[in-house]
Amino acid sequence: MSSNTIPSVDKKIFGDPQKDTSPHALRELLEKNLKWSHLIFEQNRRILRIAVLILLVVGFTVGLSTLVLIKSSFFSAIFK
């Protein structure tokens, strides 16, 4: 940075260069990170559940359609 910048502006833009490493601050940071990790995990679990349900529905539909087509062609060949 240039030498003519104002220190208070630098702190507002870039943050305070000295980090609080007290046990209380580290514990708060850890709890916050665990909370966000848990929220992201739950969101991913819901997305995965929806994706699996969609795949099951598509697979069931394709399988049922194939079965109906095979049976209809089989019975139409028998009863001609």
N, C-alpha and C positions, 0 to 999 in steps of 0.2 A: 504494500500500500504506500501511497505517497506520504510525505512527511507533513503535508498541510491539511490532513483530515482531522476531524474533531473526534476525540476518543469516545464520547458518549454516542455519537452516530454509529461508529464502528461496532460498539457493543449492541446497539439495537439491530443492526443488520446482520452481524456475524455471530452474535451471542457472546456471552461472557466467556473469556478464554479459560478462566479458572472454574473447574467443575467441582460440584459438591460431592465429595467422596465419603461423607459420613455414613455410618451404618444405617441410620434412619433413611437417608436419601437413597442408598443402594437398595434397601428393602422395598421402598416405594416403587423404585424403578423395576425391580424384579416382579413385584405384584402386578404392576401395570402391564408388563410384558407377558406375564402368564395369563392375565385376563384377555389380552388381545389374541394370544395364541389359542386360547380356548374358544373364543368367538369365531376365529377363522376355521378352526377344526370343526365346529358345529355347522358352520355354513357349508364347508366342503362335504360334510357327511350328508346334509340335506340335498345338495346338488347331485351327489353320487346316488342317493336313493331315488331321486326323480329320474336320473339317466337309466338306472337299472329297470325301473318300472316301464319306461318308454321302450327299452329294448325288449322286455318281456311281451308287451302288447304288440309290437311289430312282429316279433317272432311267432307269437300265437296266431296273428292274422295271416301271415305268410303260410304257416303250417296248415291252418284250417282251409285257406283258399286252395292250397295244393291238394289237400285231401278231398275237397269237394270236386275239384276238376278231375282227379283220378277216378273217383267213384262215379261221377256222371259219365265219363267216357267209357268206363267199364260196363255200366248198366245199359248204355245206349248201344254198345256192341252186342250184348247178350239179347236184348229184346228187339232186334231188327227183324 
